[in-house]
Amino acid sequence: MLTSTYLLRQRRFLPLFATQLLNAFNDNLFKNAMVLFVVYSVYNSEEAEAQFSAIASGLFILPFFILSALSGQLADMRDKAVIIRWIKGAEIGIMAVGALGLVMAWQGLLTEIAAIPLMLLALFAMGVHSTFFGPIKYAILPQHLEKDEVLAGTGLVEAGTYIAILAGTILAGYLPVEWAAAGVVATAVVGYLTSRKVPPAPPYEHGQPLDWHLLRASAALVRNTMHQREVFYAILAISFFWTIGAVLFIQFPPLAKNVLFASKEVASLFLVIFSIGVAIGSVAINALLKGEVSARYAPASVLCMGACVAAFWFVCHEWTADVAPQQLMDVGEFLAQPLAAVVLFTLLLIAIAGGMFVVPLYAFLTTKCDPSVAARMVAANNIVNSGAMVIGSLIAVGLSAAGIPLVEQVLLSAVMCLVSALLAVRLHQAERHALAAAE
């Protein structure tokens, strides 16, 4: 469907959309408030800052790798709406711990001994929280929406997610850290209240046992996707996409500070532009495909993304700014620089192309399989995604430790786009073979 906003007036969609929006907002308000405070107020070393940013990203991602098999089973075998309420209730306690760490860091109380570990513990717990929520937010859509509404619903969820990321990122850059601490707790409470309005979503099959052996269940989950070529190639392509995203998001704060000589508000602006772009791409691809779930635009989208990443690298490589040593530019000073508009425009194009690439692939996960295992397909995707993103985070840490300049590290993301494009081509070929076989 070209127009999908009518779904926002439907009780079968709006409470889930609002709950996911608040979830993404809170994740990013907390994570960015923590990273920006530590990078700009605690450490004074490019290597230490890049390593901390990578460690924070890795801790958030790690639970997806360990627990996704269990979360997928729960989502398919229990009422999804009930699980959402459990998850959102737990978020209130998690954010209370994170807020304590932020307040201690603000006051300078045991910053490196206790405050930072508390914040990282809360970030890891939010990773666990998102691991259990992730499969549900996509797998519940075919259960509550019509078949020709699923791509539109997926696009709205993605667009709403990135609007929420945008809001959380802006506030993280501008709010005093003590206000951010209060904000994450308040948002968790509101998120729990909206979750209570999500309509029931009972399992398709009742009485199935859970496999609590995490390694065995994870291996079985990923292995089962290999029998469905469209789902399998979608998972691989999404994984490389998010590895690229992980590397870029790790690089943004230290790159803004040490290469572009910009303040934390400018680092937030980068993430804001990125979020706006993904939201635009998420909506635009639904209009192009007219509600059809297809990967035909995926190869071109990710190749365009890679070209824009290379352009971003070139602009950063040529960047010079007329500032005093150790002085960081605010947003106004940054925007006055000759190449600032080009930096922001290339970031916007990277994100638009990324949104157009990834949204249809998520729709593949829930529409190209039996509805009774949709959450497990999303969970399998999360396992492979998180493994790839952890590897990406480790590569970023290793490159920083080896003394590779941040600007040169951006080229890694451009090269990885070529791999994603190859996988997208394979996916489109599998899609056409499946259509031919069905005729």
Beta strands, then each sheet from edge to edge (+ up, - down):
end
